[in-house]
Structures are given as structure tokens and as C-alpha cells.
Amino acid sequence: MEAPTVFWEDIEAGSEYWGSEETADRDDMVDFASRYDPWPMHLSDAGGRATPYGGLIASGGYTIGLWYRSGHAIWNRPGAVWAFQGGLDWHVRFVRPLRPGDRVRLRIVCIETRLTSMPGRGMGRSESHLVNPDGEPVLSLDLTWMMATRPT
């Protein structure tokens, strides 16, 4: 991986970032669920029809995986690697079911930034949404995060 080029000082409150568009793949969804979250609504259409969802839906873990995949188009692209040090406080809401073939894209808005008491580190708070092409959120994630400050 390249050395970081985007540091805490580069992220401003109000900044908006868009990730890549990702598509929920039926086989990947079912494979993930069979390994990690084998509820009937995540394994088959028939299992999903027996629930209020009315059909196959992605597990929360798979949906968060698409959040990450889309986000890497923001955080780790050539020439603009973020000095991200970790997510500290997550508030996750699964707003709508994610179904096979659904297309989603991550939208992040930075709400605030501040320095920490630890040298070389800053924190921020952001709201992020994995949205469908109509702009409706499938997943909402409010996150407090830490990044390295620019080396002196």
C-alpha cells in the first residue's frame, strides 16, 4: 500500500465523499450467509418468503462489507491514501433490506473534526449512508474515527 497522503488536517467539517457503486451479488450473499449468518432469509428465496421480508435479503455483515468495499474508493485510491487509524464508535442502522442485484454507493459527510490529547492524532465524526440509485439509504452508519495528523 502507498504511504498516506491524506491526513486529519485535510478533512473538513461539511466535506462530502462518494464511494464506488457496488452490486449485491446473489451467490456472494448466500455464500457469506451460509458461512457467517445462516438465517433462512439470507440463504434462499423460499426462506425469505417465510419472513416479513418476502424474499432473499443480504445479512448485515454482507451489507457492511459493501460499505467497506465502496469506501475503499475514497480511502485507498492511487495518490490519495488516507492516514486512517480506526473507527472508535459505530452506530449502525439497517434501514432497508439489501436484495440481490441492488446497486449501492457510499456517501460520507464529515460532521466535525478535533485534535486529540495524543500527539499526532485527530478525531472526526461522520455520517455515512449506503444508498441505492434513488438516494434511499440501505445502511446508515454514524462513526467517530481517528486519523494521523500531517507529519511535521
Order of alpha helices (4+ residues) and beta strands (2+ residues): beta-alpha-alpha-alpha-alpha-beta-beta-beta-beta-beta-beta
